Amino acid sequence: MTARNPRTPDPAPGVERRHDVVVVGGGAAGLSGALTLARARRSVLVVDAGHPRNAPASGVHNYLGREGTPPGDLLATGRAEVAGYGGELVTGTVVAAERRAAGDFRLVLGDGTVVSARRLLLATGLVDELPDVPGLSERWGRDVLHCPYCHGWEVRDQAVGILGTGPLAAHQALMWRQWSDHVTLFLHTGPEPDDEAYEQLAARDVSVVDGTVAGLVVAEDRLTAVRLAAGPEVACQALVVAPRFTARVGALGGLGLEPVAQEVGGHVIGSRVEADAVGATAVAGVWAAGNITSLTDQVLGAADAGRRAGAAINADLTAQDTRRAVAARRDPFSPAMERAVCERVLGDSRHGLS
């Protein structure tokens, strides 16, 4: 899928396409940032692989005004809005990225296209690394779940199992008890709860089952039970797991970004790219937003992070534009004047001016 502003001329063959900002990732964070920048009259290119993390989910939740909207519908609306303000969107992946001596960025896409940008916004999200149990990936986002705020209402009052793989399993069980009276903690490969945790689980009528889970029992495309390695099956209509959340960096690691461990309660749950409150990373000119920086953000939070990053990028570009304009005014024959003229011509062509 490619959407372009019809007033923007295509570059000549072999010419590097230049943009104020390239956004890598077209989920809620990336599209929100792109929309903010496009409305600020910046030239924006969104590069997205077209495989959203929440695609298996039936709806987006806790997004005020869009509650229950299918994820694909929300993204389609967002893409149309970005394109409506002149933003460009291409389906593809970034296979190489570098920051050049001049401070801008050169990106190579999977189809060989080369683009450059004055600034980058990374919104590539994360990868859910599921526990090693047969059948989990096929049911992921349907009846194999992880977030009660995303899916709790949809499985309310059903038999909910918690797959213990780490020290937070008892906490998960107690949390999901808010949505159902029928919660079972399968200890699986996780540590056995201490006496205090056992008391809490008993007080909330959470069942605890020892032994490892060997697989899922599915009938008519619905989870009905989990099968223990010892043989018995235990009724279960939804199974809660704790994935490892790994920031999706890939080829962007060439920019010098090193993911760091993310902890909750002193326990590592995954990795993320460090960024400040508006998304600025340790690499000058690179911002990040959404699950790549905040592993537990839901869609609404990711969209707001993208908006904040987009505004911060525009402010940074405005400051650079102003510095160049001042330098050009002081010396009309300086390289700054040449850049200002080139960018003015590029900007006029984007907005249909002659």
SEZAPA-65376 format. One line per 8 residues: number of its first residue (from 1); for each residue y, x, z of N, C-alpha, C, O, CB. Coordinates in steps of 0.1 Angstrom, whole numbers. Atoms other than C-alpha are relative to their C-alpha. Glycine has a CB too. Example, Ala and Ser with C-alpha at 12.3 -4.5 7.8 and 13.67 -1.06 7.14 Angstrom:
1> -12/9/0/-45/123/78/12/9/0/12/19/7/0/-10/12 | -11/-9/0/-11/137/71/11/-8/8/22/-3/9/5/4/-14
***
This chain:
1> -12/8/0/0/0/0/12/9/0/14/18/8/0/-10/12 | -13/-7/1/34/13/-10/11/-10/-1/11/-18/-10/0/11/-11 | -12/8/1/67/-4/-4/12/9/-1/14/18/7/1/-10/12 | -11/-9/2/99/12/-17/12/-9/-1/12/-20/-6/-2/9/-12 | -12/6/2/135/2/-17/3/1/-16/3/12/-21/12/6/7 | -1/-1/14/140/-8/-54/12/7/-5/13/11/-17/0/-14/-6 | -12/-8/4/174/9/-54/-1/15/1/8/22/-2/12/-5/8 | 2/-14/-2/159/42/-45/-7/6/-12/-19/2/-14/-8/3/13
9> 8/-6/12/150/63/-76/-11/9/5/-10/16/15/10/8/-8 | 11/-9/-3/117/81/-76/4/14/-4/11/16/-13/-13/-5/-8 | -3/-14/3/119/119/-75/-7/4/-13/-17/-2/-17/-3/9/11 | 7/-5/12/111/138/-107/-13/6/4/-15/10/16/9/11/-7 | 13/-6/-3/75/150/-109/1/14/6/8/23/0/-9/0/-12 | 0/-13/-6/69/180/-87/11/3/10/12/13/16/0/11/-10 | -11/-2/-9/101/175/-67/-4/-5/14/-9/-16/15/13/-7/-6 | 3/4/-13/97/174/-30/9/-12/4/21/-12/3/3/12/10
17> -7/12/-4/107/140/-16/6/2/14/-1/6/23/-9/-13/0 | -7/-3/-12/133/143/11/4/-13/7/8/-23/1/13/8/-3 | -4/12/-9/140/118/40/7/5/12/5/17/17/-13/-8/3 | -6/-4/-13/161/118/71/-12/1/10/-12/10/18/10/-11/4 | 10/1/-10/130/108/91/-13/-4/-7/-14/-13/-15/3/-10/11 | 14/4/4/92/107/84/-6/-5/13/-7/2/23/-8/11/-7 | 8/6/-11/73/84/108/-15/1/-3/-19/-4/-13/5/-15/3 | 15/-1/2/36/93/111/-7/-10/9/-7/-8/21/-4/15/2
25> 7/11/-8/17/62/122/8/-13/-2/20/-13/1/-1/4/14 | -6/13/3/24/26/113/-4/-11/9/-5/-22/5/-1/-4/-14 | 3/11/-10/15/7/145/13/-5/5/23/-3/0/-10/6/11 | -12/6/-6/39/-10/168/10/10/3/22/7/1/-4/-7/13 | -10/-10/-3/56/22/179/6/5/-12/18/6/-13/-7/11/8 | -5/-6/12/59/37/145/9/-10/-8/20/-6/-13/-11/4/-9 | -8/10/7/72/5/128/13/-4/7/23/-6/1/-8/-13/-3 | -12/3/-7/96/-3/156/10/11/-1/22/9/-3/-4/-2/15
33> -9/-11/2/111/32/154/5/0/-14/17/3/-16/-7/13/2 | -5/1/14/113/29/116/10/-11/-3/20/-9/-10/-12/-1/-10 | -10/11/2/130/-4/118/13/3/6/24/1/0/-6/-13/7 | -13/-4/-6/156/9/142/7/10/-9/20/9/-11/-3/7/14 | -7/-10/8/163/39/119/4/-6/-13/15/-2/-18/-10/11/-3 | -4/6/13/163/18/87/13/-8/2/21/-8/-7/-11/-8/-6 | -12/7/-2/189/-5/102/12/8/3/23/4/2/-3/-10/12 | -11/-10/-2/209/26/111/3/7/-14/11/16/-14/-4/10/10
41> -2/-5/13/209/33/73/-5/14/-2/1/22/-10/15/-1/-3 | 7/-12/2/187/63/76/-11/-2/-10/-17/-12/-11/-6/6/13 | 11/1/9/162/71/49/-13/3/7/-14/14/14/2/11/-12 | 12/0/-9/128/65/65/-13/-1/-9/-13/-10/-17/1/-10/11 | 13/1/6/93/71/52/-11/-2/12/-11/6/21/-4/12/-9 | 11/3/-9/63/56/72/-13/4/-7/-16/-2/-17/0/-14/6 | 14/-4/5/29/73/66/-10/-5/9/-10/-2/21/-1/16/-2 | 10/6/-9/0/53/79/-13/-1/-7/-14/-4/-18/5/-15/4
49> 13/0/6/-37/55/74/-6/-13/-1/-16/-15/-9/-9/9/9 | 5/14/1/-42/18/78/-12/-4/8/-19/-13/5/-3/-3/-14 | 11/3/-8/-67/19/106/5/-2/15/3/7/23/-11/11/0 | -5/2/-13/-50/4/137/-11/-1/11/-21/-6/9/8/-13/0 | 10/0/-11/-67/9/170/-4/-13/5/-16/-15/9/6/8/12 | 3/13/-5/-65/-27/180/-5/-10/-11/-5/-22/-8/12/-6/7 | 5/9/11/-79/-41/147/-12/-9/5/-12/-21/0/-5/9/-11 | 11/9/-4/-111/-55/164/4/-11/9/-3/-21/10/-11/8/7
57> -4/11/-10/-91/-76/189/5/-12/-8/9/-12/-19/12/6/8 | -3/12/6/-85/-112/181/15/-3/1/21/-10/-8/-7/-12/6 | -14/3/-1/-49/-112/193/7/11/9/1/18/16/2/-13/6 | -9/-9/-8/-20/-92/208/4/-8/12/8/-20/11/12/5/-8 | -4/7/-12/-13/-102/244/11/7/9/13/19/8/-13/-2/9 | -11/-5/-8/15/-99/269/12/5/-8/20/13/-3/-5/11/10 | -12/-3/9/40/-96/240/8/-13/-1/5/-22/-8/-5/5/-14 | -8/12/-2/66/-122/249/5/-5/-14/11/2/-22/12/2/9
65> -4/6/13/72/-145/219/-10/1/-11/-9/-6/-21/13/5/-4 | 10/-2/10/42/-132/200/-14/-1/6/-24/4/1/2/13/-7 | 13/1/-7/14/-140/225/-11/-5/-9/-10/-16/-15/1/-9/13 | 12/4/7/-20/-142/208/1/3/-15/-9/-1/-22/-2/-14/2 | -1/-3/14/-7/-130/174/-11/9/-5/-13/20/2/14/5/-4 | 10/-10/5/-36/-114/154/7/14/-3/18/14/-9/-7/-5/-13 | -7/-13/2/-28/-76/153/4/2/-15/15/8/-17/-10/11/4 | -4/-2/14/-29/-76/115/12/-7/-5/20/-2/-13/-12/-3/-9
73> -12/8/4/-3/-103/112/12/6/6/23/6/-1/-2/-15/6 | -11/-7/-6/20/-85/136/4/12/-8/16/14/-11/-3/4/15 | -3/-12/8/18/-53/116/5/-4/-14/14/3/-19/-13/9/-2 | -5/4/13/23/-71/83/14/-5/1/22/-2/-8/-9/-12/-6 | -14/4/-2/54/-87/96/9/12/2/20/13/-3/1/-10/12 | -7/-12/-3/66/-54/109/3/9/-13/14/14/-15/-6/9/10 | -1/-8/12/60/-36/76/10/-7/-10/19/0/-16/-13/1/-8 | -9/8/9/79/-64/57/14/2/5/24/4/-3/-4/-14/-1
81> -13/-2/-6/108/-60/81/6/14/-3/18/15/-7/0/-2/15 | -4/-14/3/110/-22/76/4/1/-14/14/6/-18/-11/10/4 | -3/-1/15/108/-25/38/13/-8/-3/20/-4/-12/-12/-6/-8 | -12/8/3/135/-52/39/13/7/3/23/3/-3/-1/-13/9 | -12/-8/-3/160/-27/53/0/13/-8/8/22/-4/1/3/15 | 0/-12/9/151/-1/27/-10/11/4/-10/22/-2/13/6/0 | 10/-10/-4/124/18/46/-12/0/-10/-15/-10/-16/-5/-3/14 | 12/-1/9/94/31/26/-12/2/8/-12/7/19/2/13/-9
89> 13/-1/-7/58/28/36/-11/4/-10/-12/-1/-21/-4/-13/7 | 11/-4/9/28/46/21/-13/1/9/-12/4/21/3/14/-6 | 13/-1/-7/-9/44/30/-5/14/-3/-7/19/-14/-10/-11/-5 | 5/-13/2/-22/79/36/0/7/14/3/2/24/9/8/-9 | 1/-8/-12/-27/107/61/8/13/-2/10/18/-14/-14/3/4 | -7/-14/0/-8/140/69/-11/10/2/-18/10/12/11/1/11 | 10/-10/-1/-31/169/62/6/14/4/-2/23/8/-8/1/-13 | -6/-12/-4/-6/197/69/15/-3/4/21/-11/-3/-1/11/-11
97> -13/2/-4/27/199/87/6/14/5/-1/21/12/1/-11/11 | -6/-13/-5/51/228/94/15/-3/2/22/-11/-5/-2/11/-10 | -14/0/-2/86/233/108/6/12/-7/2/23/-4/4/0/15 | -5/-11/8/106/254/84/12/7/7/18/2/17/5/-5/-14 | -11/-8/-6/132/281/92/13/-7/1/21/-5/10/1/13/-7 | -12/7/1/160/258/83/0/-11/11/11/-17/13/3/-6/-13 | 0/10/-11/149/234/111/-6/-14/-5/-8/-23/3/13/-2/5 | 6/13/5/135/206/88/-15/2/-1/-21/12/4/6/-3/-14
105> 14/1/0/99/197/82/-6/-2/-13/-1/-10/-21/-5/-10/10 | 8/2/13/74/199/53/-13/-6/4/-21/0/12/-1/14/-8 | 12/6/-3/45/176/53/-8/-2/-13/-2/-5/-24/2/-14/6 | 8/2/12/16/174/28/-10/-11/4/-16/-12/14/-9/13/-3 | 8/12/-2/-2/141/25/-14/2/-7/-16/11/-15/7/-13/-6 | 14/-1/4/-39/136/17/-1/0/-16/-10/6/-21/-8/-11/5 | 0/1/15/-31/128/-20/7/11/-7/9/11/-19/5/-13/-5 | -7/-11/5/-12/160/-24/15/-1/0/22/8/-3/-5/3/-14
113> -15/2/0/23/145/-21/6/8/11/1/10/22/3/-15/3 | -8/-9/-10/48/168/-4/13/-7/3/20/-11/-6/2/14/-6 | -12/6/-4/76/153/16/7/9/11/0/17/17/-2/-14/6 | -7/-7/-10/103/168/38/8/-10/8/12/-21/4/9/11/-6 | -8/8/-9/122/154/67/9/8/10/5/19/13/-9/-9/9 | -9/-6/-9/151/163/89/-6/-1/15/-4/7/23/14/-5/0 | 6/3/-13/133/147/119/-14/-6/-2/-16/-13/-13/9/-8/9 | 13/7/0/98/135/127/-2/-9/12/3/-6/23/-12/11/0
121> 5/9/-11/85/106/148/-15/-2/-1/-20/-7/-11/8/-14/-1 | 14/1/0/49/108/157/-5/-12/8/-1/-13/20/-6/13/6 | 5/12/-7/32/75/165/-14/-2/-5/-18/-13/-9/9/-12/-4 | 14/0/4/-4/83/157/-10/-6/9/-21/-8/6/-4/14/-4 | 9/7/-9/-18/67/188/-11/9/6/-9/21/8/-6/-12/-6 | 11/-7/-7/-51/77/204/-13/-4/-5/-14/-14/-13/1/-2/15 | 14/3/3/-88/78/199/-7/-5/12/-7/2/23/-7/12/-7 | 8/4/-11/-110/58/222/-14/6/-1/-22/2/-10/-1/-16/1
129> 14/-7/0/-141/80/230/-8/-8/10/-7/-7/22/1/15/4 | 8/9/-8/-167/55/243/-12/8/6/-16/18/1/-5/-11/-8 | 12/-6/-6/-195/63/267/-12/0/-9/-13/-8/-19/-4/-8/13 | 11/-2/9/-228/73/251/-11/-10/3/-21/-7/10/-6/14/1 | 9/10/-2/-246/40/252/-2/-7/-14/8/-12/-19/4/-11/11 | 2/6/13/-262/25/220/6/-14/0/4/-22/9/-15/-1/-3 | -6/14/2/-243/-6/207/14/-2/5/20/-12/1/-9/-9/7 | -13/3/-5/-210/-1/224/11/0/-11/19/-9/-11/4/12/10
137> -10/-1/11/-190/9/193/0/-13/-8/11/-17/-13/-2/12/-8 | 0/12/8/-202/-22/174/6/-12/7/10/-21/0/-15/-3/-3 | -6/11/-7/-190/-45/201/14/2/5/20/-6/12/-9/-4/12 | -13/-5/-5/-158/-26/209/11/-9/-4/13/-12/-16/3/14/-4 | -11/9/3/-128/-49/212/-3/-14/-1/5/-23/-2/7/5/-12 | 5/14/1/-149/-80/211/-5/-5/14/1/-13/20/-11/-1/-11 | 4/3/-13/-170/-82/242/-4/13/8/-9/13/19/-13/-9/0 | -1/-13/-7/-170/-45/251/14/4/1/21/6/-9/-9/12/-7
145> -15/0/-2/-136/-41/267/4/11/10/-5/17/16/4/-14/5 | -4/-10/-10/-115/-18/288/12/-5/9/14/-1/20/4/13/-6 | -12/4/-7/-82/-36/298/0/-14/4/-1/-23/-4/12/3/-9 | 0/14/-4/-81/-67/319/13/-7/-4/12/-20/-7/-1/-1/15 | -12/7/4/-45/-74/309/0/-3/-15/6/-13/-20/12/8/3 | 2/3/15/-55/-73/272/-11/-11/-2/-9/-19/-11/-4/13/-7 | 12/9/3/-88/-93/275/-5/-8/12/-13/-16/10/-11/9/-5 | 5/7/-12/-92/-106/310/0/-15/-1/-10/-22/2/8/3/12
153> 0/15/2/-81/-142/302/-10/-5/-9/-16/-16/-7/14/-4/-5 | 9/5/10/-103/-144/272/-15/0/5/-23/-7/0/0/9/-12 | 14/0/-5/-135/-137/293/0/-5/14/-9/-3/22/-6/15/0 | -1/5/-13/-124/-155/324/-12/-8/4/-17/-16/-5/13/-9/2 | 11/8/-5/-152/-170/345/-13/4/-6/-24/-3/-3/3/-15/-1 | 13/-4/6/-179/-152/324/-6/11/9/0/16/18/3/5/-14 | 7/-11/-7/-204/-127/337/5/13/-6/2/16/-18/-16/-1/-2 | -7/-13/4/-185/-94/335/-7/11/6/-9/12/19/15/-1/3
161> 6/-12/-6/-202/-61/339/9/12/-1/17/13/-11/-13/3/-8 | -8/-12/0/-185/-28/347/-10/12/-2/-19/14/7/8/1/13 | 9/-11/2/-202/3/333/6/12/7/16/18/3/-1/3/-16 | -5/-11/-8/-198/31/358/-2/13/-6/-13/17/-9/-6/0/14 | 1/-13/6/-190/64/342/9/10/8/9/22/4/4/0/-14 | -9/-9/-7/-165/79/366/5/-6/14/0/-17/17/13/3/-8 | -4/4/-14/-148/76/401/9/-12/0/11/-17/11/6/11/6 | -9/12/-1/-126/47/391/-8/-13/-3/-1/-24/-4/11/1/-11
169> 7/12/3/-154/23/384/1/-11/10/2/-23/7/-15/3/-2 | -2/10/-10/-152/5/417/13/-7/0/15/-19/1/-2/6/14 | -13/5/2/-115/1/412/0/-10/-12/6/-21/-11/11/11/-2 | 1/10/11/-122/-15/378/-7/-13/4/-2/-23/0/-8/7/-12 | 7/12/-4/-147/-39/393/9/-9/9/9/-21/7/-12/4/8 | -9/8/-9/-122/-50/420/11/-6/-8/15/-18/-5/5/8/11 | -11/6/9/-95/-55/393/-5/-12/-8/1/-22/-8/5/11/-9 | 5/11/9/-117/-76/370/-4/-12/8/-6/-23/3/-11/6/-8
177> 3/11/-9/-127/-97/400/11/-11/0/8/-22/3/-3/5/14 | -11/10/1/-93/-114/395/-3/-10/-11/2/-22/-10/13/7/-3 | 3/9/11/-106/-130/363/-13/-7/0/-15/-17/-7/2/8/-13 | 13/7/0/-141/-139/372/-6/2/14/-4/12/21/-9/6/-11 | 8/-1/-13/-163/-146/403/-13/7/-3/-21/9/7/-2/-14/5 | 13/-5/4/-192/-131/384/1/14/-5/0/17/-17/-8/-9/-10 | -2/-14/4/-187/-93/383/-11/8/6/-14/8/18/14/5/5 | 10/-9/-4/-214/-67/384/4/14/-3/8/17/-15/-14/-4/-7
185> -2/-14/2/-209/-30/388/-13/7/-3/-22/8/6/8/7/12 | 12/-8/3/-236/-10/370/4/15/2/13/20/-4/-4/-2/-15 | -4/-14/-4/-235/25/386/-2/10/-12/6/19/-13/-8/4/12 | 2/-8/12/-249/40/354/1/15/3/-7/20/11/10/-3/-11 | -1/-14/-2/-238/77/353/12/4/10/14/15/12/2/7/-13 | -12/-2/-9/-208/73/377/-5/4/14/-17/2/17/9/-12/1 | 4/-3/-14/-208/85/413/-2/-12/8/4/-23/6/11/9/7 | 2/12/-9/-220/62/440/12/-2/8/18/7/13/-13/2/9
193> -12/3/-8/-192/44/458/-2/5/15/-13/5/20/3/-15/0 | 1/-4/-14/-184/56/493/-1/-13/9/0/-24/3/12/9/5 | 2/12/-9/-188/33/524/12/-10/-1/10/-22/-1/-1/5/14 | -12/9/1/-152/20/521/-1/-9/-13/2/-21/-12/13/8/1 | 1/7/13/-157/11/484/-11/-11/1/-9/-22/-4/-2/10/-11 | 11/10/-1/-190/-6/492/4/-12/8/1/-24/4/-13/7/6 | -4/11/-9/-174/-27/519/10/-9/-8/9/-21/-7/7/5/12 | -9/7/8/-146/-37/495/-7/-9/-11/-4/-20/-13/10/9/-7
201> 8/8/10/-171/-47/468/-7/-11/6/-8/-22/0/-9/10/-7 | 8/11/-7/-192/-67/492/10/-11/4/6/-23/3/-7/6/12 | -9/10/-4/-161/-85/505/5/-8/-11/8/-20/-9/12/7/7 | -4/8/12/-152/-96/470/-12/-5/-8/-10/-10/-19/9/9/-9 | 12/5/7/-188/-105/461/-3/6/-13/-7/-1/-23/1/-15/-1 | 3/-7/12/-191/-79/435/-14/6/1/-17/14/11/10/12/-3 | 13/-5/-1/-228/-71/428/0/15/-5/8/18/-14/-10/-8/-9 | 2/-14/4/-239/-34/425/-14/2/-4/-23/-1/3/4/9/11
209> 13/-3/5/-268/-24/403/-2/15/-3/6/21/-9/-2/-8/-13 | 3/-14/2/-283/10/404/-8/3/-13/-13/-7/-19/-9/6/12 | 7/-3/13/-298/28/374/9/1/-12/20/-5/-12/-11/-10/-2 | -8/-1/12/-286/37/340/-2/-11/-10/-12/-17/-11/-3/14/-7 | 1/10/10/-278/13/312/-5/6/-13/1/16/-17/14/-7/-2 | 6/-6/12/-299/20/281/5/-7/-13/4/-1/-23/-15/-1/1 | -4/7/12/-285/-6/257/5/-14/3/5/-18/15/-11/0/-10 | -6/14/-1/-270/-40/250/-10/-10/-6/-18/-6/-15/14/-1/-7
217> 8/11/5/-288/-73/244/10/-10/-7/19/-15/0/-9/-7/11 | -9/8/8/-271/-93/216/-8/-11/-6/-18/-9/-12/8/8/-10 | 7/12/7/-280/-128/204/11/-8/-7/21/-11/-1/-8/-9/10 | -9/8/8/-262/-147/176/14/6/1/24/0/3/1/-14/5 | -12/-7/0/-235/-120/176/8/-1/13/20/-1/12/9/-4/-12 | -7/0/-13/-227/-123/213/-8/8/10/-20/8/9/1/-15/5 | 6/-8/-11/-234/-100/242/-6/-10/10/1/-19/15/10/10/6 | 6/9/-10/-258/-117/265/-5/7/13/-6/1/24/-12/-7/-6
225> 5/-8/-12/-271/-89/288/1/15/-3/3/19/-14/-15/-4/3 | 2/-14/1/-274/-52/294/-14/3/4/-20/-3/13/10/8/8 | 14/-4/-3/-308/-35/294/0/13/8/6/23/3/-8/1/-13 | 0/-13/-8/-314/-9/321/-12/9/-5/-21/4/-11/-3/-4/15 | 10/-9/4/-334/22/315/-13/-3/6/-24/0/0/4/15/3 | 12/3/-7/-359/11/340/-7/-13/-5/-19/-16/-2/3/-3/15 | 7/11/7/-366/-20/319/7/-14/2/8/-21/-8/-14/-1/5 | -6/14/-1/-349/-51/334/12/-2/-8/20/7/-11/3/-2/15
233> -13/4/6/-321/-70/317/8/-8/10/2/-16/18/-3/-9/-13 | -9/7/-9/-291/-82/336/10/-8/-8/17/-2/-17/7/10/10 | -9/8/8/-270/-111/323/14/5/0/19/10/10/0/-15/5 | -14/-6/1/-236/-100/310/6/-5/-13/0/-3/-24/-1/16/1 | -7/6/12/-212/-117/286/12/9/-4/16/8/-16/5/-14/3 | -10/-10/3/-186/-89/287/-2/12/8/-5/12/20/15/-6/3 | 3/-12/-7/-190/-53/295/13/9/-1/18/12/-12/-12/8/-7 | -12/-8/-1/-161/-32/307/-3/15/1/-12/19/9/9/-4/13
241> 3/-14/0/-161/5/299/13/8/2/24/2/2/-6/5/-14 | -12/-8/-2/-137/34/306/-1/11/-11/-7/22/-8/0/6/14 | 0/-11/11/-131/54/273/8/12/5/15/11/14/5/-6/-13 | -10/-11/-2/-116/88/273/10/-2/-11/7/-3/-23/-8/14/-2 | -11/3/10/-82/83/256/5/14/-5/11/21/3/11/-8/7 | -4/-13/6/-75/113/233/11/-2/-10/9/-9/-20/-13/7/-6 | -11/1/9/-42/117/217/-4/5/-14/-10/15/-16/12/9/5 | 3/-3/14/-45/117/179/11/9/-6/21/5/-10/-1/-14/-8
249> -9/-10/4/-28/149/169/-4/6/-14/4/6/-23/1/12/10 | 5/-5/13/-50/163/140/8/11/-6/11/21/1/0/-12/-9 | -8/-11/8/-30/183/114/13/2/6/20/12/3/1/-4/-14 | -14/-1/-6/2/177/134/0/11/10/11/16/15/4/-13/6 | 0/-11/-9/-10/204/158/6/12/-5/10/21/3/-14/3/4 | -6/-12/6/4/229/134/15/1/3/21/11/1/-2/-1/-15 | -14/0/-4/38/219/146/2/7/14/14/10/18/6/-14/1 | -2/-7/-13/31/236/180/-2/-10/11/1/-6/23/13/7/1
257> 2/9/-10/22/205/199/-14/1/6/-24/2/-1/2/-15/-5 | 13/-2/-8/-5/210/226/-1/-12/9/6/-13/19/0/13/7 | 2/11/-9/-18/178/242/-4/5/14/-10/16/16/-11/-9/-5 | 2/-4/-14/-20/179/280/-9/-11/6/-9/-22/1/13/2/8 | 8/10/-7/-44/161/304/8/-11/6/19/-8/12/-9/7/10 | -6/11/-7/-35/127/316/-8/-4/12/-20/-6/10/2/-12/-10 | 8/3/-12/-45/118/351/4/-14/6/16/-18/4/2/10/11 | -3/12/-7/-47/85/370/-8/2/13/-20/3/14/-5/-13/-8
265> 6/-1/-13/-53/87/407/-7/14/2/-17/15/10/-10/-11/3 | 6/-13/-1/-61/124/404/-12/3/-9/-19/13/-8/-5/2/14 | 12/-1/9/-88/118/377/5/0/-14/13/-8/-18/-10/-11/2 | -4/-2/14/-84/129/341/-6/-12/-8/-18/-14/-8/-5/13/-6 | 4/11/9/-86/99/317/1/3/-15/-3/-5/-23/7/-13/4 | -1/-3/14/-77/116/285/11/11/-2/14/19/7/4/-12/-8 | -10/-10/3/-50/137/268/12/-7/-7/10/-18/-13/-5/11/-9 | -12/6/6/-14/130/256/9/11/-4/8/22/0/6/-10/10
273> -11/-9/4/16/146/240/11/-2/9/16/-14/11/4/-2/-15 | -11/1/-9/43/153/265/13/-4/-7/16/3/-18/2/12/9 | -13/4/6/77/136/257/8/-5/11/3/-10/21/-2/-10/-11 | -9/5/-11/108/126/277/1/-15/-2/-6/-21/-9/13/7/-1 | -2/14/0/121/91/283/3/-6/-13/0/-18/-16/10/-4/10 | -3/6/13/133/87/247/-9/6/-11/-7/4/-23/15/3/-3 | 10/-4/9/103/104/231/2/15/-5/-6/19/-13/0/-9/-11 | -2/-14/5/117/140/225/-11/8/6/-14/8/18/14/5/4
281> 11/-10/-4/89/166/226/6/14/2/18/16/0/-11/0/-11 | -4/-14/-2/90/203/233/4/7/-13/10/17/-13/-11/8/7 | -3/-5/14/93/209/195/13/-6/-5/14/-18/-6/-12/-2/-10 | -13/5/4/129/206/184/-2/-8/-13/-8/-3/-23/10/12/-2 | 0/8/12/133/178/159/-12/-10/-1/-13/-18/-10/0/8/-12 | 12/8/0/100/161/168/0/-10/12/2/-6/24/-13/8/0 | 1/10/-10/98/128/187/-14/-6/0/-21/-5/-10/11/-11/-1 | 13/7/0/67/109/198/1/-13/8/9/-14/17/-11/9/6
289> -1/13/-7/62/73/209/-13/-7/-1/-21/-6/-10/11/-9/-6 | 12/8/0/34/49/218/-11/7/7/-9/15/16/-4/-3/-14 | 11/-5/-7/-1/57/229/-3/15/-1/-10/21/7/-12/-7/-4 | 2/-14/1/1/93/218/7/7/12/3/18/15/6/5/-13 | -7/-6/-12/24/99/248/-3/-8/12/-3/-2/23/15/0/-3 | 3/9/-12/15/70/271/-13/-8/-3/-12/-18/-10/12/-10/3 | 14/5/3/-22/62/271/-2/-14/3/-11/-21/-3/-10/9/6 | 3/14/-5/-20/29/289/10/-10/-5/9/-22/-1/0/0/15
297> -10/9/5/9/13/270/-7/-11/-8/-16/-8/-16/10/7/-8 | 4/10/9/2/-21/255/9/-1/-12/18/7/-13/-1/-14/8 | -8/0/13/17/-32/222/15/-1/3/23/5/-4/-5/-12/-9 | -15/2/-3/50/-44/237/6/13/5/17/16/0/2/-11/10 | -6/-13/-5/55/-11/255/1/10/-10/11/17/-11/-9/5/12 | 0/-10/11/46/9/225/12/-3/-10/19/6/-14/-13/0/-8 | -11/4/8/71/-11/204/13/4/6/22/9/-2/0/-15/-3 | -13/-4/-7/99/-5/229/1/15/0/13/20/-2/0/-5/14
305> -1/-14/1/91/32/230/4/5/-13/12/14/-15/-14/7/4 | -4/-4/13/94/34/193/14/-3/-3/21/5/-9/-9/-8/-10 | -14/4/1/127/16/194/9/11/7/19/15/1/3/-14/6 | -8/-10/-7/140/41/220/1/13/-7/11/20/-9/-5/2/14 | 1/-13/7/128/71/200/9/-1/-13/16/8/-16/-14/3/-4 | -8/1/12/144/57/168/15/1/3/22/8/-5/-3/-14/-6 | -15/-1/-4/178/53/185/3/14/4/14/19/0/3/-9/12 | -2/-14/-4/175/88/200/1/9/-13/9/18/-13/-10/5/10
313> 0/-8/12/167/103/166/13/-2/-8/19/7/-13/-13/-3/-9 | -12/3/7/196/85/149/12/7/7/21/13/0/3/-15/-1 | -11/-7/-7/220/99/176/-1/15/-2/10/21/-4/-1/-3/16 | 1/-15/3/206/134/171/5/3/-14/11/13/-16/-14/4/2 | -4/-2/13/211/131/134/15/-1/-2/22/6/-9/-7/-9/-10 | -14/2/1/246/118/138/8/12/6/18/16/0/4/-13/9 | -7/-12/-6/255/148/160/-1/11/-10/9/19/-12/-7/4/13 | 1/-10/10/241/171/133/9/-2/-12/16/7/-17/-15/2/-5
321> -9/3/12/260/153/105/14/3/4/22/8/-4/-2/-15/-3 | -14/-3/-4/292/156/125/3/15/1/13/19/-3/3/-6/14 | -2/-14/-1/287/193/132/2/6/-15/10/14/-17/-11/7/7 | -1/-5/14/282/199/94/13/-4/-6/19/3/-13/-12/-5/-8 | -13/4/6/312/178/85/12/8/5/21/11/-3/2/-15/3 | -10/-9/-6/334/198/109/0/14/-7/11/19/-10/-1/1/15 | 1/-14/6/321/231/95/5/-1/-15/11/9/-19/-14/5/1 | -4/2/14/326/218/59/15/-1/-1/21/4/-11/-7/-11/-7
329> -15/2/0/362/207/67/7/13/2/18/16/-3/4/-10/10 | -6/-12/-3/370/241/81/-2/10/-12/7/19/-14/-6/6/13 | 2/-10/11/355/260/51/-7/-8/-11/-19/-10/-12/-9/11/4 | 5/8/11/351/239/19/-10/7/-9/-17/0/-16/12/-4/-9 | 10/-7/8/330/266/3/-12/5/7/-20/14/3/7/12/-7 | 11/-4/-9/305/270/31/-13/-7/-4/-13/-17/-11/3/-3/15 | 12/7/2/268/262/29/0/-14/6/-7/-23/1/-12/8/5 | 0/13/-6/275/233/52/7/-10/-9/2/-22/-9/8/1/13
337> -6/10/9/298/217/26/-10/-3/-11/-11/-15/-15/13/7/-6 | 10/3/10/271/221/0/-11/-10/5/-15/-19/-3/-7/13/-5 | 9/9/-6/246/204/23/6/-14/1/-1/-24/-2/-5/5/13 | -7/13/-2/271/176/30/1/-7/-13/-1/-19/-13/14/2/7 | -1/6/13/277/170/-7/-14/-5/-4/-15/-17/-9/6/10/-10 | 13/4/5/240/169/-15/-5/-12/8/-11/-21/2/-10/12/3 | 5/12/-8/232/145/14/8/-12/-3/3/-23/-2/1/4/15 | -9/12/4/262/123/4/-5/-6/-13/-6/-18/-14/14/4/-1
345> 5/5/12/248/121/-31/-13/-8/2/-16/-18/-4/-2/11/-10 | 13/7/-3/213/113/-18/2/-13/7/-4/-23/3/-8/10/9 | -3/12/-8/227/87/6/6/-11/-10/2/-22/-8/10/3/11 | -6/9/9/248/71/-22/-11/-6/-9/-11/-18/-12/10/6/-9 | 10/5/8/217/68/-44/-9/-10/7/-14/-20/2/-9/11/-6 | 9/9/-8/197/52/-16/7/-14/2/0/-24/2/-3/6/14 | -7/13/-2/224/25/-11/5/-6/-13/14/-15/-12/11/2/10 | -4/6/13/229/18/-48/15/3/-4/20/-5/-11/-2/-14/1
353> -13/-3/3/263/35/-50/1/10/-11/-8/18/-12/8/5/12 | -1/-11/11/276/56/-79/12/9/3/15/18/-4/3/-7/-14
***
